[in-house]
């Protein structure tokens, strides 16, 4: 085995980890490991997006949340963003000030109650975000296009159940003490 082949094997092991045993238990282990790898890869894409924009990862995470909220037709208020990214209201205000100064975020007053602030991405950051994520979206669309409608429906159901399961666990964690807390 030459150096190139050894490097390829090491990369494959690093990506896949130790193979799980055959059977349903092993299949669940491999699926769980695949989800862990996806999570790590998703975080890396977010980190690179932050670097590409010249932002701290927390600022980029907040920006992505603001843009996703807009995309879903549910724009964030500063308080809701603060809850979502788990920062204090003061830290969120400082973060929003940085994003606004950089021209990435606009605060608007769209409600009849003028005290309510709505967060929107600027037109320029929308373009930058599209430029960064479009190649990934094309790749993802091509990859998902290889599956039947029935398989995609199963994936969708699986992801919905996974979301519910994780959120149930998070809700339980909200009610527990953390180690080292009196």
C-alpha positions in Angstrom: 0.0 0.0 0.0 1.5 3.3 -1.0 1.3 6.6 0.9 -1.7 7.9 -1.1 -3.6 4.7 -0.4 -2.8 4.8 3.3 -3.9 8.5 3.5 -7.2 7.6 1.7 -7.8 4.7 4.2 -7.0 6.9 7.2 -9.4 9.6 5.9 -12.1 6.9 5.4 -11.6 5.6 8.9 -11.7 9.1 10.3 -14.9 9.9 8.4 -16.7 6.6 9.2 -15.2 5.6 12.6 -15.0 2.0 13.7 -17.5 -0.1 11.8 -20.5 -1.2 13.8 -21.6 -4.8 14.0 -24.1 -6.1 11.5 -27.8 -6.4 12.3 -30.3 -3.8 13.5 -28.2 -2.7 16.5 -25.2 -2.0 14.2 -27.4 -0.3 11.7 -28.7 2.1 14.4 -25.1 2.7 15.6 -24.1 3.5 12.0 -27.1 5.8 11.5 -26.4 7.6 14.8 -22.7 8.0 13.8 -23.9 9.4 10.4 -26.0 11.9 12.2 -23.1 13.0 14.4 -20.9 13.4 11.2 -23.7 15.4 9.6 -23.9 17.7 12.7 -20.1 18.2 12.7 -20.1 18.9 8.9 -23.1 21.4 9.3 -21.2 23.2 12.1 -18.1 23.4 9.8 -20.1 24.9 7.0 -21.4 27.5 9.5 -17.9 28.2 10.7 -16.7 28.7 7.2 -19.7 30.9 6.4 -18.7 33.1 9.4 -15.1 33.2 8.3 -16.2 34.1 4.7 -18.2 37.0 6.0 -15.5 38.0 8.5 -17.8 37.4 11.5 -17.5 35.6 14.8 -19.3 32.2 14.6 -22.0 33.4 17.1 -22.7 36.5 15.0 -23.0 34.3 11.9 -25.2 31.8 13.7 -27.5 34.7 14.7 -27.5 36.0 11.2 -28.5 32.6 9.8 -31.3 32.4 12.4 -32.6 35.8 11.3 -32.5 34.9 7.7 -34.2 31.5 8.3 -36.9 33.2 10.3 -37.5 35.6 7.4 -37.5 32.7 4.9 -40.2 30.9 7.0 -42.3 34.1 7.2 -41.6 34.2 11.0 -39.1 37.0 11.4 -37.3 37.3 14.8 -37.6 40.0 17.4 -34.4 40.6 19.4 -35.9 38.8 22.4 -36.8 35.7 20.4 -33.4 35.7 18.8 -31.8 36.0 22.3 -33.7 32.8 23.3 -32.8 31.0 20.1 -29.1 31.6 20.3 -29.0 31.5 24.1 -27.5 34.9 24.8 -28.5 37.4 27.4 -30.5 40.4 26.1 -27.4 42.6 26.6 -25.1 40.3 24.6 -27.8 40.0 21.9 -28.0 43.8 21.7 -24.3 44.1 21.2 -24.3 41.3 18.6 -27.2 43.1 16.7 -25.3 46.4 16.9 -22.3 44.7 15.2 -24.4 43.1 12.5 -26.3 46.3 11.9 -23.0 48.3 11.7 -21.6 45.8 9.2 -24.8 46.3 7.1 -26.0 42.7 7.5 -29.2 43.4 9.6 -31.9 46.0 9.6 -34.2 46.6 12.6 -37.7 47.6 11.6 -40.9 48.4 13.4 -43.6 46.6 11.4 -46.2 46.0 14.1 -49.0 48.3 15.2 -47.2 48.2 18.6 -44.2 50.3 17.6 -42.2 49.0 20.6 -41.8 45.6 18.8 -38.7 45.4 16.7 -38.4 43.0 13.7 -35.1 41.8 12.5 -34.5 41.5 8.8 -31.4 40.7 6.7 -30.2 43.4 4.4 -30.4 43.0 0.7 -26.6 42.7 0.5 -26.4 40.0 3.1 -29.2 38.1 1.3 -27.0 38.2 -1.9 -23.9 37.1 0.0 -25.7 34.3 1.7 -27.1 33.1 -1.6 -23.6 33.2 -3.1 -22.2 31.1 -0.3 -25.0 28.5 0.1 -26.2 28.2 -3.5 -23.5 25.6 -4.5 -24.3 23.5 -1.5 -28.1 23.8 -2.3 -27.4 22.6 -5.8 -25.4 19.6 -4.5 -28.0 18.7 -1.9 -30.8 18.9 -4.5 -28.9 16.6 -6.8 -28.2 14.2 -4.0 -31.8 14.2 -2.8 -33.0 13.8 -6.4 -31.6 10.3 -6.4 -34.3 9.2 -3.9 -37.9 8.3 -4.7 -40.8 10.4 -3.3 -41.6 7.5 -0.9 -38.0 7.5 0.4 -38.0 11.2 0.8 -41.3 11.0 2.7 -39.7 8.4 5.1 -36.7 10.7 5.5 -39.0 13.6 6.3 -40.9 11.6 8.9 -37.6 10.4 10.4 -36.3 14.0 10.7 -39.6 15.2 12.2 -39.5 12.4 14.8 -35.8 13.1 15.5 -36.6 16.8 16.0 -39.4 15.9 18.5 -37.2 13.4 20.3 -34.3 15.9 20.7 -36.7 18.7 21.8 -38.3 16.4 24.4 -34.8 15.6 25.8 -33.9 19.3 25.8 -37.1 20.1 27.7 -36.1 17.5 30.3 -32.6 19.0 30.6 -34.2 22.4 31.2 -35.6 21.1 34.4 -32.5 19.4 35.7 -29.5 20.7 37.7 -26.2 20.8 36.0 -23.1 19.2 37.6 -21.4 21.6 40.0 -24.6 23.6 40.7 -25.6 23.7 44.3 
